[in-house]
């Protein structure tokens, strides 16, 4: 279990999912501050590296949905 007592935001499943979603949106938008391998990080590493996306300045990213569509032309 990760000790989150001294963290600004609790490191729980809800916030980790928010971080993953916001990182995915920023990566899709071409933001260079998010590395393409962010999903390969452990929960603690992900939290430590990208907790800045939990700030209220990034709340607008929650409204963006990315559709993963595969087009196949035969």
CHARMM internal coordinates of N, CA and C (Angstrom, degrees):
IC EDIT
DIST 1 N 1 CA 1.4488
DIST 1 CA 1 C 1.5264
ANGL 1 N 1 CA 1 C 109.43
DIST 1 C 2 N 1.3031
ANGL 1 CA 1 C 2 N 116.69
DIHE 1 N 1 CA 1 C 2 N 137.10
DIST 2 N 2 CA 1.4570
ANGL 1 C 2 N 2 CA 122.70
DIHE 1 CA 1 C 2 N 2 CA -179.41
DIST 2 CA 2 C 1.5311
ANGL 2 N 2 CA 2 C 109.06
DIHE 1 C 2 N 2 CA 2 C -84.84
DIST 2 C 3 N 1.3248
ANGL 2 CA 2 C 3 N 116.50
DIHE 2 N 2 CA 2 C 3 N 131.08
DIST 3 N 3 CA 1.4611
ANGL 2 C 3 N 3 CA 120.93
DIHE 2 CA 2 C 3 N 3 CA 177.03
DIST 3 CA 3 C 1.5179
ANGL 3 N 3 CA 3 C 108.75
DIHE 2 C 3 N 3 CA 3 C -80.63
DIST 3 C 4 N 1.3322
ANGL 3 CA 3 C 4 N 116.44
DIHE 3 N 3 CA 3 C 4 N 111.64
DIST 4 N 4 CA 1.4629
ANGL 3 C 4 N 4 CA 121.05
DIHE 3 CA 3 C 4 N 4 CA -177.29
DIST 4 CA 4 C 1.5238
ANGL 4 N 4 CA 4 C 112.50
DIHE 3 C 4 N 4 CA 4 C -109.02
DIST 4 C 5 N 1.3126
ANGL 4 CA 4 C 5 N 117.69
DIHE 4 N 4 CA 4 C 5 N 14.53
DIST 5 N 5 CA 1.4623
ANGL 4 C 5 N 5 CA 121.00
DIHE 4 CA 4 C 5 N 5 CA -174.21
DIST 5 CA 5 C 1.5267
ANGL 5 N 5 CA 5 C 113.67
DIHE 4 C 5 N 5 CA 5 C -61.94
DIST 5 C 6 N 1.3219
ANGL 5 CA 5 C 6 N 117.88
DIHE 5 N 5 CA 5 C 6 N -29.23
DIST 6 N 6 CA 1.4645
ANGL 5 C 6 N 6 CA 119.66
DIHE 5 CA 5 C 6 N 6 CA -177.84
DIST 6 CA 6 C 1.5332
ANGL 6 N 6 CA 6 C 112.34
DIHE 5 C 6 N 6 CA 6 C -105.22
DIST 6 C 7 N 1.3197
ANGL 6 CA 6 C 7 N 118.21
DIHE 6 N 6 CA 6 C 7 N 13.46
DIST 7 N 7 CA 1.4614
ANGL 6 C 7 N 7 CA 121.00
DIHE 6 CA 6 C 7 N 7 CA -179.76
DIST 7 CA 7 C 1.5177
ANGL 7 N 7 CA 7 C 110.49
DIHE 6 C 7 N 7 CA 7 C -94.47
DIST 7 C 8 N 1.3128
ANGL 7 CA 7 C 8 N 115.98
DIHE 7 N 7 CA 7 C 8 N 146.65
DIST 8 N 8 CA 1.4561
ANGL 7 C 8 N 8 CA 121.27
DIHE 7 CA 7 C 8 N 8 CA -178.78
DIST 8 CA 8 C 1.5316
ANGL 8 N 8 CA 8 C 111.32
DIHE 7 C 8 N 8 CA 8 C -63.45
DIST 8 C 9 N 1.3151
ANGL 8 CA 8 C 9 N 116.14
DIHE 8 N 8 CA 8 C 9 N -43.91
DIST 9 N 9 CA 1.4643
ANGL 8 C 9 N 9 CA 122.15
DIHE 8 CA 8 C 9 N 9 CA 176.54
DIST 9 CA 9 C 1.5211
ANGL 9 N 9 CA 9 C 107.33
DIHE 8 C 9 N 9 CA 9 C -113.53
DIST 9 C 10 N 1.3236
ANGL 9 CA 9 C 10 N 118.40
DIHE 9 N 9 CA 9 C 10 N 139.28
DIST 10 N 10 CA 1.4647
ANGL 9 C 10 N 10 CA 118.62
DIHE 9 CA 9 C 10 N 10 CA 178.42
DIST 10 CA 10 C 1.5284
ANGL 10 N 10 CA 10 C 111.02
DIHE 9 C 10 N 10 CA 10 C -66.94
DIST 10 C 11 N 1.2999
ANGL 10 CA 10 C 11 N 116.01
DIHE 10 N 10 CA 10 C 11 N 142.22
DIST 11 N 11 CA 1.4622
ANGL 10 C 11 N 11 CA 121.34
DIHE 10 CA 10 C 11 N 11 CA 178.01
DIST 11 CA 11 C 1.5209
ANGL 11 N 11 CA 11 C 107.54
DIHE 10 C 11 N 11 CA 11 C -90.21
DIST 11 C 12 N 1.3079
ANGL 11 CA 11 C 12 N 115.96
DIHE 11 N 11 CA 11 C 12 N 84.95
DIST 12 N 12 CA 1.4528
ANGL 11 C 12 N 12 CA 120.55
DIHE 11 CA 11 C 12 N 12 CA 179.45
DIST 12 CA 12 C 1.5301
ANGL 12 N 12 CA 12 C 108.82
DIHE 11 C 12 N 12 CA 12 C -123.46
DIST 12 C 13 N 1.3041
ANGL 12 CA 12 C 13 N 117.09
DIHE 12 N 12 CA 12 C 13 N 175.22
DIST 13 N 13 CA 1.4649
ANGL 12 C 13 N 13 CA 121.21
DIHE 12 CA 12 C 13 N 13 CA -176.08
DIST 13 CA 13 C 1.5271
ANGL 13 N 13 CA 13 C 111.11
DIHE 12 C 13 N 13 CA 13 C -59.25
DIST 13 C 14 N 1.3196
ANGL 13 CA 13 C 14 N 117.11
DIHE 13 N 13 CA 13 C 14 N -38.79
DIST 14 N 14 CA 1.4658
ANGL 13 C 14 N 14 CA 120.77
DIHE 13 CA 13 C 14 N 14 CA -179.87
DIST 14 CA 14 C 1.5306
ANGL 14 N 14 CA 14 C 111.21
DIHE 13 C 14 N 14 CA 14 C -60.54
DIST 14 C 15 N 1.3269
ANGL 14 CA 14 C 15 N 117.04
DIHE 14 N 14 CA 14 C 15 N -51.10
DIST 15 N 15 CA 1.4626
ANGL 14 C 15 N 15 CA 120.46
DIHE 14 CA 14 C 15 N 15 CA -178.82
DIST 15 CA 15 C 1.5290
ANGL 15 N 15 CA 15 C 111.99
DIHE 14 C 15 N 15 CA 15 C -69.35
DIST 15 C 16 N 1.3208
ANGL 15 CA 15 C 16 N 117.75
DIHE 15 N 15 CA 15 C 16 N -35.14
DIST 16 N 16 CA 1.4665
ANGL 15 C 16 N 16 CA 119.40
DIHE 15 CA 15 C 16 N 16 CA 177.00
DIST 16 CA 16 C 1.5284
ANGL 16 N 16 CA 16 C 110.57
DIHE 15 C 16 N 16 CA 16 C -64.72
DIST 16 C 17 N 1.3280
ANGL 16 CA 16 C 17 N 117.67
DIHE 16 N 16 CA 16 C 17 N -38.69
DIST 17 N 17 CA 1.4639
ANGL 16 C 17 N 17 CA 120.28
DIHE 16 CA 16 C 17 N 17 CA 176.46
DIST 17 CA 17 C 1.5205
ANGL 17 N 17 CA 17 C 111.48
DIHE 16 C 17 N 17 CA 17 C -67.07
DIST 17 C 18 N 1.3301
ANGL 17 CA 17 C 18 N 116.75
DIHE 17 N 17 CA 17 C 18 N -37.33
DIST 18 N 18 CA 1.4687
ANGL 17 C 18 N 18 CA 120.15
DIHE 17 CA 17 C 18 N 18 CA 176.00
DIST 18 CA 18 C 1.5275
ANGL 18 N 18 CA 18 C 110.59
DIHE 17 C 18 N 18 CA 18 C -63.62
DIST 18 C 19 N 1.3255
ANGL 18 CA 18 C 19 N 116.77
DIHE 18 N 18 CA 18 C 19 N -41.78
DIST 19 N 19 CA 1.4629
ANGL 18 C 19 N 19 CA 120.32
DIHE 18 CA 18 C 19 N 19 CA 178.46
DIST 19 CA 19 C 1.5209
ANGL 19 N 19 CA 19 C 109.94
DIHE 18 C 19 N 19 CA 19 C -62.26
DIST 19 C 20 N 1.3350
ANGL 19 CA 19 C 20 N 117.46
DIHE 19 N 19 CA 19 C 20 N -46.36
DIST 20 N 20 CA 1.4656
ANGL 19 C 20 N 20 CA 120.83
DIHE 19 CA 19 C 20 N 20 CA -179.43
DIST 20 CA 20 C 1.5194
ANGL 20 N 20 CA 20 C 111.38
DIHE 19 C 20 N 20 CA 20 C -60.82
DIST 20 C 21 N 1.3350
ANGL 20 CA 20 C 21 N 116.69
DIHE 20 N 20 CA 20 C 21 N -44.92
DIST 21 N 21 CA 1.4629
ANGL 20 C 21 N 21 CA 120.15
DIHE 20 CA 20 C 21 N 21 CA -179.96
DIST 21 CA 21 C 1.5274
ANGL 21 N 21 CA 21 C 111.36
DIHE 20 C 21 N 21 CA 21 C -63.38
DIST 21 C 22 N 1.3180
ANGL 21 CA 21 C 22 N 115.79
DIHE 21 N 21 CA 21 C 22 N -47.22
DIST 22 N 22 CA 1.4620
ANGL 21 C 22 N 22 CA 119.41
DIHE 21 CA 21 C 22 N 22 CA -178.20
DIST 22 CA 22 C 1.5239
ANGL 22 N 22 CA 22 C 111.56
DIHE 21 C 22 N 22 CA 22 C -65.39
DIST 22 C 23 N 1.3269
ANGL 22 CA 22 C 23 N 117.55
DIHE 22 N 22 CA 22 C 23 N -37.56
DIST 23 N 23 CA 1.4655
ANGL 22 C 23 N 23 CA 120.70
DIHE 22 CA 22 C 23 N 23 CA 176.69
DIST 23 CA 23 C 1.5281
ANGL 23 N 23 CA 23 C 110.70
DIHE 22 C 23 N 23 CA 23 C -64.87
DIST 23 C 24 N 1.3347
ANGL 23 CA 23 C 24 N 115.84
DIHE 23 N 23 CA 23 C 24 N -40.86
DIST 24 N 24 CA 1.4616
ANGL 23 C 24 N 24 CA 119.68
DIHE 23 CA 23 C 24 N 24 CA 178.78
DIST 24 CA 24 C 1.5266
ANGL 24 N 24 CA 24 C 110.98
DIHE 23 C 24 N 24 CA 24 C -61.87
DIST 24 C 25 N 1.3237
ANGL 24 CA 24 C 25 N 116.81
DIHE 24 N 24 CA 24 C 25 N -42.90
DIST 25 N 25 CA 1.4677
ANGL 24 C 25 N 25 CA 121.13
DIHE 24 CA 24 C 25 N 25 CA 178.59
DIST 25 CA 25 C 1.5323
ANGL 25 N 25 CA 25 C 109.92
DIHE 24 C 25 N 25 CA 25 C -64.23
DIST 25 C 26 N 1.3216
ANGL 25 CA 25 C 26 N 116.99
DIHE 25 N 25 CA 25 C 26 N -47.15
DIST 26 N 26 CA 1.4688
ANGL 25 C 26 N 26 CA 119.96
DIHE 25 CA 25 C 26 N 26 CA -179.66
DIST 26 CA 26 C 1.5215
ANGL 26 N 26 CA 26 C 111.52
DIHE 25 C 26 N 26 CA 26 C -62.44
DIST 26 C 27 N 1.3190
ANGL 26 CA 26 C 27 N 117.12
DIHE 26 N 26 CA 26 C 27 N -39.66
DIST 27 N 27 CA 1.4608
ANGL 26 C 27 N 27 CA 121.16
DIHE 26 CA 26 C 27 N 27 CA 178.15
DIST 27 CA 27 C 1.5223
ANGL 27 N 27 CA 27 C 110.32
DIHE 26 C 27 N 27 CA 27 C -63.81
DIST 27 C 28 N 1.3321
ANGL 27 CA 27 C 28 N 116.63
DIHE 27 N 27 CA 27 C 28 N -43.61
DIST 28 N 28 CA 1.4618
ANGL 27 C 28 N 28 CA 121.84
DIHE 27 CA 27 C 28 N 28 CA 178.34
DIST 28 CA 28 C 1.5265
ANGL 28 N 28 CA 28 C 111.16
DIHE 27 C 28 N 28 CA 28 C -61.62
DIST 28 C 29 N 1.3364
ANGL 28 CA 28 C 29 N 115.72
DIHE 28 N 28 CA 28 C 29 N -35.13
DIST 29 N 29 CA 1.4631
ANGL 28 C 29 N 29 CA 120.84
DIHE 28 CA 28 C 29 N 29 CA -179.54
DIST 29 CA 29 C 1.5274
ANGL 29 N 29 CA 29 C 112.14
DIHE 28 C 29 N 29 CA 29 C -80.33
DIST 29 C 30 N 1.3360
ANGL 29 CA 29 C 30 N 116.80
DIHE 29 N 29 CA 29 C 30 N -4.95
DIST 30 N 30 CA 1.4540
ANGL 29 C 30 N 30 CA 120.15
DIHE 29 CA 29 C 30 N 30 CA 176.76
DIST 30 CA 30 C 1.5114
ANGL 30 N 30 CA 30 C 114.78
DIHE 29 C 30 N 30 CA 30 C 90.15
DIST 30 C 31 N 1.3133
ANGL 30 CA 30 C 31 N 117.49
DIHE 30 N 30 CA 30 C 31 N 18.12
DIST 31 N 31 CA 1.4589
ANGL 30 C 31 N 31 CA 120.93
DIHE 30 CA 30 C 31 N 31 CA 179.53
DIST 31 CA 31 C 1.5342
ANGL 31 N 31 CA 31 C 109.21
DIHE 30 C 31 N 31 CA 31 C -70.71
DIST 31 C 32 N 1.3074
ANGL 31 CA 31 C 32 N 116.78
DIHE 31 N 31 CA 31 C 32 N 119.76
DIST 32 N 32 CA 1.4658
ANGL 31 C 32 N 32 CA 122.00
DIHE 31 CA 31 C 32 N 32 CA -176.34
DIST 32 CA 32 C 1.5258
ANGL 32 N 32 CA 32 C 113.09
DIHE 31 C 32 N 32 CA 32 C -74.18
DIST 32 C 33 N 1.3166
ANGL 32 CA 32 C 33 N 118.20
DIHE 32 N 32 CA 32 C 33 N -8.34
DIST 33 N 33 CA 1.4645
ANGL 32 C 33 N 33 CA 119.79
DIHE 32 CA 32 C 33 N 33 CA -178.93
DIST 33 CA 33 C 1.5319
ANGL 33 N 33 CA 33 C 112.10
DIHE 32 C 33 N 33 CA 33 C -82.02
DIST 33 C 34 N 1.3266
ANGL 33 CA 33 C 34 N 117.17
DIHE 33 N 33 CA 33 C 34 N -6.73
DIST 34 N 34 CA 1.4681
ANGL 33 C 34 N 34 CA 121.24
DIHE 33 CA 33 C 34 N 34 CA 178.18
DIST 34 CA 34 C 1.5229
ANGL 34 N 34 CA 34 C 108.10
DIHE 33 C 34 N 34 CA 34 C -111.73
DIST 34 C 35 N 1.3165
ANGL 34 CA 34 C 35 N 115.95
DIHE 34 N 34 CA 34 C 35 N 122.22
DIST 35 N 35 CA 1.4656
ANGL 34 C 35 N 35 CA 121.12
DIHE 34 CA 34 C 35 N 35 CA 179.91
DIST 35 CA 35 C 1.5216
ANGL 35 N 35 CA 35 C 109.29
DIHE 34 C 35 N 35 CA 35 C -81.59
DIST 35 C 36 N 1.3215
ANGL 35 CA 35 C 36 N 117.10
DIHE 35 N 35 CA 35 C 36 N 143.03
DIST 36 N 36 CA 1.4618
ANGL 35 C 36 N 36 CA 121.11
DIHE 35 CA 35 C 36 N 36 CA -176.60
DIST 36 CA 36 C 1.5236
ANGL 36 N 36 CA 36 C 113.52
DIHE 35 C 36 N 36 CA 36 C -61.74
DIST 36 C 37 N 1.3085
ANGL 36 CA 36 C 37 N 118.17
DIHE 36 N 36 CA 36 C 37 N -18.40
DIST 37 N 37 CA 1.4661
ANGL 36 C 37 N 37 CA 121.24
DIHE 36 CA 36 C 37 N 37 CA -178.98
DIST 37 CA 37 C 1.5276
ANGL 37 N 37 CA 37 C 112.62
DIHE 36 C 37 N 37 CA 37 C -97.57
DIST 37 C 38 N 1.3261
ANGL 37 CA 37 C 38 N 118.37
DIHE 37 N 37 CA 37 C 38 N 21.62
DIST 38 N 38 CA 1.4634
ANGL 37 C 38 N 38 CA 120.51
DIHE 37 CA 37 C 38 N 38 CA -177.96
DIST 38 CA 38 C 1.5288
ANGL 38 N 38 CA 38 C 111.72
DIHE 37 C 38 N 38 CA 38 C -58.87
DIST 38 C 39 N 1.3158
ANGL 38 CA 38 C 39 N 117.94
DIHE 38 N 38 CA 38 C 39 N -29.97
DIST 39 N 39 CA 1.4675
ANGL 38 C 39 N 39 CA 121.60
DIHE 38 CA 38 C 39 N 39 CA -179.33
DIST 39 CA 39 C 1.5233
ANGL 39 N 39 CA 39 C 112.95
DIHE 38 C 39 N 39 CA 39 C -71.76
DIST 39 C 40 N 1.3248
ANGL 39 CA 39 C 40 N 117.28
DIHE 39 N 39 CA 39 C 40 N -15.31
DIST 40 N 40 CA 1.4591
ANGL 39 C 40 N 40 CA 121.14
DIHE 39 CA 39 C 40 N 40 CA -179.91
DIST 40 CA 40 C 1.5317
ANGL 40 N 40 CA 40 C 112.74
DIHE 39 C 40 N 40 CA 40 C -85.33
DIST 40 C 41 N 1.3165
ANGL 40 CA 40 C 41 N 116.98
DIHE 40 N 40 CA 40 C 41 N -6.65
DIST 41 N 41 CA 1.4636
ANGL 40 C 41 N 41 CA 121.40
DIHE 40 CA 40 C 41 N 41 CA -178.33
DIST 41 CA 41 C 1.5230
ANGL 41 N 41 CA 41 C 110.98
DIHE 40 C 41 N 41 CA 41 C -78.01
DIST 41 C 42 N 1.3154
ANGL 41 CA 41 C 42 N 116.14
DIHE 41 N 41 CA 41 C 42 N 151.81
DIST 42 N 42 CA 1.4651
ANGL 41 C 42 N 42 CA 120.16
DIHE 41 CA 41 C 42 N 42 CA 172.93
DIST 42 CA 42 C 1.5299
ANGL 42 N 42 CA 42 C 107.77
DIHE 41 C 42 N 42 CA 42 C -68.53
DIST 42 C 43 N 1.3255
ANGL 42 CA 42 C 43 N 116.31
DIHE 42 N 42 CA 42 C 43 N 166.06
DIST 43 N 43 CA 1.4658
ANGL 42 C 43 N 43 CA 119.97
DIHE 42 CA 42 C 43 N 43 CA 179.94
DIST 43 CA 43 C 1.5213
ANGL 43 N 43 CA 43 C 111.53
DIHE 42 C 43 N 43 CA 43 C -56.52
DIST 43 C 44 N 1.3269
ANGL 43 CA 43 C 44 N 116.43
DIHE 43 N 43 CA 43 C 44 N -44.70
DIST 44 N 44 CA 1.4659
ANGL 43 C 44 N 44 CA 120.37
DIHE 43 CA 43 C 44 N 44 CA -178.49
DIST 44 CA 44 C 1.5347
ANGL 44 N 44 CA 44 C 110.97
DIHE 43 C 44 N 44 CA 44 C -65.98
DIST 44 C 45 N 1.3300
ANGL 44 CA 44 C 45 N 117.19
DIHE 44 N 44 CA 44 C 45 N -42.59
DIST 45 N 45 CA 1.4687
ANGL 44 C 45 N 45 CA 120.76
DIHE 44 CA 44 C 45 N 45 CA 179.09
DIST 45 CA 45 C 1.5234
ANGL 45 N 45 CA 45 C 110.83
DIHE 44 C 45 N 45 CA 45 C -65.41
DIST 45 C 46 N 1.3297
ANGL 45 CA 45 C 46 N 116.27
DIHE 45 N 45 CA 45 C 46 N -42.27
DIST 46 N 46 CA 1.4630
ANGL 45 C 46 N 46 CA 120.82
DIHE 45 CA 45 C 46 N 46 CA 178.49
DIST 46 CA 46 C 1.5182
ANGL 46 N 46 CA 46 C 110.04
DIHE 45 C 46 N 46 CA 46 C -60.29
DIST 46 C 47 N 1.3257
ANGL 46 CA 46 C 47 N 115.59
DIHE 46 N 46 CA 46 C 47 N -45.98
DIST 47 N 47 CA 1.4515
ANGL 46 C 47 N 47 CA 120.17
DIHE 46 CA 46 C 47 N 47 CA 179.87
DIST 47 CA 47 C 1.5235
ANGL 47 N 47 CA 47 C 111.38
DIHE 46 C 47 N 47 CA 47 C -61.92
DIST 47 C 48 N 1.3114
ANGL 47 CA 47 C 48 N 116.85
DIHE 47 N 47 CA 47 C 48 N -49.27
DIST 48 N 48 CA 1.4631
ANGL 47 C 48 N 48 CA 120.50
DIHE 47 CA 47 C 48 N 48 CA -177.77
DIST 48 CA 48 C 1.5315
ANGL 48 N 48 CA 48 C 112.10
DIHE 47 C 48 N 48 CA 48 C -62.76
DIST 48 C 49 N 1.3170
ANGL 48 CA 48 C 49 N 116.89
DIHE 48 N 48 CA 48 C 49 N -38.79
DIST 49 N 49 CA 1.4636
ANGL 48 C 49 N 49 CA 121.28
DIHE 48 CA 48 C 49 N 49 CA -175.56
DIST 49 CA 49 C 1.5309
ANGL 49 N 49 CA 49 C 112.70
DIHE 48 C 49 N 49 CA 49 C -78.38
DIST 49 C 50 N 1.3296
ANGL 49 CA 49 C 50 N 117.06
DIHE 49 N 49 CA 49 C 50 N -36.25
DIST 50 N 50 CA 1.4622
ANGL 49 C 50 N 50 CA 120.10
DIHE 49 CA 49 C 50 N 50 CA -170.40
DIST 50 CA 50 C 1.5218
ANGL 50 N 50 CA 50 C 114.82
DIHE 49 C 50 N 50 CA 50 C -123.15
DIST 50 C 51 N 1.3344
ANGL 50 CA 50 C 51 N 118.55
DIHE 50 N 50 CA 50 C 51 N 18.45
DIST 51 N 51 CA 1.4678
ANGL 50 C 51 N 51 CA 119.38
DIHE 50 CA 50 C 51 N 51 CA 179.95
DIST 51 CA 51 C 1.5281
ANGL 51 N 51 CA 51 C 111.83
DIHE 50 C 51 N 51 CA 51 C -63.27
DIST 51 C 52 N 1.3103
ANGL 51 CA 51 C 52 N 116.85
DIHE 51 N 51 CA 51 C 52 N -18.22
DIST 52 N 52 CA 1.4622
ANGL 51 C 52 N 52 CA 120.41
DIHE 51 CA 51 C 52 N 52 CA 179.63
DIST 52 CA 52 C 1.5367
ANGL 52 N 52 CA 52 C 111.53
DIHE 51 C 52 N 52 CA 52 C -62.87
DIST 52 C 53 N 1.3336
ANGL 52 CA 52 C 53 N 118.28
DIHE 52 N 52 CA 52 C 53 N -23.10
DIST 53 N 53 CA 1.4664
ANGL 52 C 53 N 53 CA 119.02
DIHE 52 CA 52 C 53 N 53 CA -179.89
DIST 53 CA 53 C 1.5250
ANGL 53 N 53 CA 53 C 111.98
DIHE 52 C 53 N 53 CA 53 C -74.91
DIST 53 C 54 N 1.3349
ANGL 53 CA 53 C 54 N 117.82
DIHE 53 N 53 CA 53 C 54 N -8.02
DIST 54 N 54 CA 1.4652
ANGL 53 C 54 N 54 CA 120.87
DIHE 53 CA 53 C 54 N 54 CA 177.00
DIST 54 CA 54 C 1.5247
ANGL 54 N 54 CA 54 C 112.51
DIHE 53 C 54 N 54 CA 54 C -81.13
DIST 54 C 55 N 1.3137
ANGL 54 CA 54 C 55 N 117.68
DIHE 54 N 54 CA 54 C 55 N -6.83
DIST 55 N 55 CA 1.4670
ANGL 54 C 55 N 55 CA 119.72
DIHE 54 CA 54 C 55 N 55 CA -179.88
DIST 55 CA 55 C 1.5228
ANGL 55 N 55 CA 55 C 110.21
DIHE 54 C 55 N 55 CA 55 C -64.74
DIST 55 C 56 N 1.3086
ANGL 55 CA 55 C 56 N 115.76
DIHE 55 N 55 CA 55 C 56 N 155.57
DIST 56 N 56 CA 1.4671
ANGL 55 C 56 N 56 CA 120.54
DIHE 55 CA 55 C 56 N 56 CA -177.96
DIST 56 CA 56 C 1.5310
ANGL 56 N 56 CA 56 C 111.94
DIHE 55 C 56 N 56 CA 56 C -63.39
DIST 56 C 57 N 1.3264
ANGL 56 CA 56 C 57 N 117.75
DIHE 56 N 56 CA 56 C 57 N -19.73
DIST 57 N 57 CA 1.4694
ANGL 56 C 57 N 57 CA 120.91
DIHE 56 CA 56 C 57 N 57 CA 176.66
DIST 57 CA 57 C 1.5185
ANGL 57 N 57 CA 57 C 111.52
DIHE 56 C 57 N 57 CA 57 C -63.47
DIST 57 C 58 N 1.3181
ANGL 57 CA 57 C 58 N 117.26
DIHE 57 N 57 CA 57 C 58 N -23.53
DIST 58 N 58 CA 1.4663
ANGL 57 C 58 N 58 CA 121.95
DIHE 57 CA 57 C 58 N 58 CA -177.07
DIST 58 CA 58 C 1.5209
ANGL 58 N 58 CA 58 C 112.88
DIHE 57 C 58 N 58 CA 58 C -101.31
DIST 58 C 59 N 1.3273
ANGL 58 CA 58 C 59 N 118.40
DIHE 58 N 58 CA 58 C 59 N 6.98
DIST 59 N 59 CA 1.4621
ANGL 58 C 59 N 59 CA 120.95
DIHE 58 CA 58 C 59 N 59 CA -178.49
DIST 59 CA 59 C 1.5265
ANGL 59 N 59 CA 59 C 112.82
DIHE 58 C 59 N 59 CA 59 C -59.92
DIST 59 C 60 N 1.3141
ANGL 59 CA 59 C 60 N 117.87
DIHE 59 N 59 CA 59 C 60 N -29.07
DIST 60 N 60 CA 1.4675
ANGL 59 C 60 N 60 CA 120.94
DIHE 59 CA 59 C 60 N 60 CA -179.75
DIST 60 CA 60 C 1.5293
ANGL 60 N 60 CA 60 C 111.80
DIHE 59 C 60 N 60 CA 60 C -62.88
DIST 60 C 61 N 1.3307
ANGL 60 CA 60 C 61 N 117.49
DIHE 60 N 60 CA 60 C 61 N -22.69
DIST 61 N 61 CA 1.4676
ANGL 60 C 61 N 61 CA 120.73
DIHE 60 CA 60 C 61 N 61 CA -179.69
DIST 61 CA 61 C 1.5253
ANGL 61 N 61 CA 61 C 112.32
DIHE 60 C 61 N 61 CA 61 C -68.15
DIST 61 C 62 N 1.3337
ANGL 61 CA 61 C 62 N 117.27
DIHE 61 N 61 CA 61 C 62 N -21.60
DIST 62 N 62 CA 1.4634
ANGL 61 C 62 N 62 CA 120.66
DIHE 61 CA 61 C 62 N 62 CA 179.50
DIST 62 CA 62 C 1.5271
ANGL 62 N 62 CA 62 C 111.76
DIHE 61 C 62 N 62 CA 62 C -67.63
DIST 62 C 63 N 1.3204
ANGL 62 CA 62 C 63 N 117.46
DIHE 62 N 62 CA 62 C 63 N -22.34
DIST 63 N 63 CA 1.4641
ANGL 62 C 63 N 63 CA 121.39
DIHE 62 CA 62 C 63 N 63 CA -178.14
DIST 63 CA 63 C 1.5247
ANGL 63 N 63 CA 63 C 112.69
DIHE 62 C 63 N 63 CA 63 C -82.75
DIST 63 C 64 N 1.3204
ANGL 63 CA 63 C 64 N 116.50
DIHE 63 N 63 CA 63 C 64 N -11.25
DIST 64 N 64 CA 1.4645
ANGL 63 C 64 N 64 CA 120.94
DIHE 63 CA 63 C 64 N 64 CA -176.54
DIST 64 CA 64 C 1.5233
ANGL 64 N 64 CA 64 C 109.21
DIHE 63 C 64 N 64 CA 64 C -92.99
DIST 64 C 65 N 1.3178
ANGL 64 CA 64 C 65 N 115.51
DIHE 64 N 64 CA 64 C 65 N 126.87
DIST 65 N 65 CA 1.4594
ANGL 64 C 65 N 65 CA 121.95
DIHE 64 CA 64 C 65 N 65 CA 177.82
DIST 65 CA 65 C 1.5246
ANGL 65 N 65 CA 65 C 108.18
DIHE 64 C 65 N 65 CA 65 C -113.51
DIST 65 C 66 N 1.2950
ANGL 65 CA 65 C 66 N 116.26
DIHE 65 N 65 CA 65 C 66 N 131.65
DIST 66 N 66 CA 1.4607
ANGL 65 C 66 N 66 CA 121.33
DIHE 65 CA 65 C 66 N 66 CA 178.96
DIST 66 CA 66 C 1.5200
ANGL 66 N 66 CA 66 C 108.04
DIHE 65 C 66 N 66 CA 66 C -103.69
DIST 66 C 67 N 1.3176
ANGL 66 CA 66 C 67 N 115.42
DIHE 66 N 66 CA 66 C 67 N 121.75
DIST 67 N 67 CA 1.4660
ANGL 66 C 67 N 67 CA 120.84
DIHE 66 CA 66 C 67 N 67 CA 178.42
DIST 67 CA 67 C 1.5115
ANGL 67 N 67 CA 67 C 108.16
DIHE 66 C 67 N 67 CA 67 C -94.43
DIST 67 C 68 N 1.2891
ANGL 67 CA 67 C 68 N 115.48
DIHE 67 N 67 CA 67 C 68 N 127.79
DIST 68 N 68 CA 1.4508
ANGL 67 C 68 N 68 CA 120.05
DIHE 67 CA 67 C 68 N 68 CA 178.37
DIST 68 CA 68 C 1.5269
ANGL 68 N 68 CA 68 C 108.20
DIHE 67 C 68 N 68 CA 68 C -96.96
DIST 68 C 69 N 1.3207
ANGL 68 CA 68 C 69 N 114.96
DIHE 68 N 68 CA 68 C 69 N 102.95
DIST 69 N 69 CA 1.4555
ANGL 68 C 69 N 69 CA 121.30
DIHE 68 CA 68 C 69 N 69 CA -177.06
DIST 69 CA 69 C 1.5232
ANGL 69 N 69 CA 69 C 108.40
DIHE 68 C 69 N 69 CA 69 C -117.78
DIST 69 C 70 N 1.2998
ANGL 69 CA 69 C 70 N 115.51
DIHE 69 N 69 CA 69 C 70 N 132.92
DIST 70 N 70 CA 1.4545
ANGL 69 C 70 N 70 CA 120.61
DIHE 69 CA 69 C 70 N 70 CA 177.99
DIST 70 CA 70 C 1.5354
ANGL 70 N 70 CA 70 C 107.09
DIHE 69 C 70 N 70 CA 70 C -107.60
DIST 70 C 71 N 1.3082
ANGL 70 CA 70 C 71 N 115.15
DIHE 70 N 70 CA 70 C 71 N 125.13
DIST 71 N 71 CA 1.4698
ANGL 70 C 71 N 71 CA 121.00
DIHE 70 CA 70 C 71 N 71 CA 177.44
DIST 71 CA 71 C 1.5177
ANGL 71 N 71 CA 71 C 108.70
DIHE 70 C 71 N 71 CA 71 C -103.63
DIST 71 C 72 N 1.3000
ANGL 71 CA 71 C 72 N 115.14
DIHE 71 N 71 CA 71 C 72 N 131.99
DIST 72 N 72 CA 1.4547
ANGL 71 C 72 N 72 CA 119.62
DIHE 71 CA 71 C 72 N 72 CA 179.98
DIST 72 CA 72 C 1.5257
ANGL 72 N 72 CA 72 C 108.70
DIHE 71 C 72 N 72 CA 72 C -126.42
DIST 72 C 73 N 1.2907
ANGL 72 CA 72 C 73 N 115.68
DIHE 72 N 72 CA 72 C 73 N 119.91
DIST 73 N 73 CA 1.4719
ANGL 72 C 73 N 73 CA 120.87
DIHE 72 CA 72 C 73 N 73 CA 177.46
DIST 73 CA 73 C 1.5051
ANGL 73 N 73 CA 73 C 108.93
DIHE 72 C 73 N 73 CA 73 C -109.64
DIST 73 C 74 N 1.3207
ANGL 73 CA 73 C 74 N 116.15
DIHE 73 N 73 CA 73 C 74 N 115.26
DIST 74 N 74 CA 1.4746
ANGL 73 C 74 N 74 CA 119.89
DIHE 73 CA 73 C 74 N 74 CA -178.52
DIST 74 CA 74 C 1.5103
ANGL 74 N 74 CA 74 C 111.39
DIHE 73 C 74 N 74 CA 74 C -86.04
END
COOR INIT
IC SEED 1 N 1 CA 1 C
IC BUILD
